[in-house]
Amino acid sequence: MAINVETIDGSNIETGFWGPDITKVQLGDLAPITTQQFAGYAGLALADVIPTLNSEFKQRFAVSVALERVVIESLPTLVITGKFIAQTTEELLDQFFTVDEEDKEELAFALSAALAPTREAEYYPENPFSLQTDDQSVRIEDLNGTGYAITGEEFARFTFWIMRGGLAGWDQSGAYSEIRSLAERFDELLSADK
């Protein structure tokens, strides 16, 4: 599920997941980013952002992050091999009843991604999230320099939303190892900054 994030200029951008498609994260009008890349880059940006947040926010938020980390660590690691990449929706549907049981879950992920009403995720060779030292905002930017500025608190909430798997949360299928690493980093950064 998508969430709206308020920008510094007062507008809202739609971020998060597209329904059941957890393979990519939308960044408003910018190209989507893979969930794994998001987790890695957001974890790096949090190291700069968390020290700028007020202590009351950090204390309240630390409890939620710590609890969510426990949940994520209890789940199996979700492994996507890429067997079904670059196949049309029709090709994926044709395989649904004939695919081996071990591949059925990955095929279901590929189908939900193919049916999502959005374009494919783009590879971001550089971190699209950066702390702006002048006003402590976080800039979300694509390779063309197009982007948005949001508060550090909005960035922390947005990152937490993705880390927890959106509205539904990660199911018993598991969570990506990158999400597990993000939860660990987020928790450790908040704990160290008390």
N, C-alpha and C positions, 0 to 999 in steps of 0.2 A: 504494500500500500504506500501511496505517496503522501508526503507531508509538505506543507508550505513553510518555508523559512523566510523570515523577514530580513530584508537587506537594510543596510545603513540608510539608504535614501527613502526607505518606507515602503518600497514595493515588495511583493512576495514572489518567490520562485518556487516551483514545484520540484521537490527532491524525493529521494527514496527509491523504493522498488515499484515496478509496474505490476500490480496484482501479485500473482504467484511466481513471477519471474524474479528469482534471486540472483541471477547471473550478472546483472549490471545495475548500476546506480545512476539515476537521472540527476543532472545538475542544472535544472532549469532549462534554458534554451541552448546550453552548451552540449557538446556531444556526450553521451553517456560514457561512464568509465566501468571497467569490470569490477565486480565486488572485491576480488582479490587485490587489484591495484588500489582501489579505494582504501581498503584496510591498511595496506602498507604505507601509503602516502599520508593518510589521516593520522596514523600512529606517529609518524615523524613530526607532523605539524603540531600534534598535541604537546610535544615536549616544549615547544615555544609558547603555546597558547595557555596552558594550565597555570604557569606562574603569573600570568596577567589577570586571572580571574579573582573576584573578591572571595575572601575566606568563607563567608557564609554560604555562598553558592557551592564552593568546593566541598564543604563539610556535608551539605545536604546531598550533593550529587555522588559523593564517594560511596555512600551506603548503597545506592541503586547500582552503581558500577560493580561494586564488590559482589552483590547478590547475583547480578547477571553473569559475572565471571564464573561463579560456582555452577550455574545452570549450563553455560556453554562448555565448561570443562567436563561435565557429566555426559555430554553427548558424544557419539562417535564422530570421527573425522570424515567429512563429506569429500569424496574423491571423484573428480570429474576427469575422465580420461581424454575426452575430445572425440570419441568414436563417431559422434553424430553431428559434428560441426560441418557447416556448409551444405546441409541437406535441406530440401524444401519441406514445407509443412506436409505436403502430400506424401513425400518419401518417408517421412517420419511416421505418419499415420499408418502407412502400408506395413511397416515393420512392427507395429505395436503388439499384434497378437502372435507374431512369429519369433520375436527376439528372445534370447536366452533370459531366464529369470534374473541372473546376476546383472544384466544390462538394462532391465526394465526401468529401474529407478532413474538411471542416467538418461534414458530415452524420454521419460516423463519430464525431466528438467529441460531437455532440448526442445520438447514440444511446447512447454510453457513459455520458453524464450522465443520460439518461432511465432507463437500466437500473440505475443505482447505487442501492444500498439505503439511501437517506437522503432527507431533505427538501431543498428548494431552498435555495440560499445566500441569506442575508439581507444587505441593504445596511447597512453600519455607517457612520453619518454622522460618528462620532468614532473615534479610534484606540482599539481594544480592548486595546492593550498599553501598560502604563505601569510605569515603574520606581518602586518603593516606597523612599523615602529612608531609612526606619527600618531595614530589614533587607536592602536591596539586591536584593530579590526583584522579579520581574516579575509584575504582575497582568494576567490575561487576563479581561476583563469584558464582559458584554453591556450593552445599554441599561438593563436593569432592575437593574443592580448585582450580578447573579449572576456568579460566576466562580471563578477559582483563582489561587493564587500559586505560581510556580515559580522556581527559582534562575536567575540570569543565565546560567550555563553551560547549563542545560537549554533556556533560550530560544534561545541561540546554536545549539545542536545542532538544535533543532526548526526554526529558520529555515533552517539549512543544508540540512536534509532536504527542505524544500519547494523551496528554491532549486535543488537538484540534480535535482529531478523525482522524488523518492521513490526507491524501490528500483531501479526500472528506468532512471531518468534520462530526460532529454528525448531523444526519438528524432530522426531526421533530418527529421521534419516541422517541427521548430523549437521555439523557446521564446518565451513572451510577451515583449514589449519591457519590461514591468515586472519580469520575472525577470532580464533582462539588466541593468537599472538596479540591482536589488537586489544582484546579484553584484558589480557595480562599486562600489557603496557599501560593502558588507561588506568587500571587499578593501581599499579605501582607508581605511576606519576602522581596520581591524586594522594596516595598514601605518603609519598616522600615529601610532598609539598605542604604538609599540615603544620 
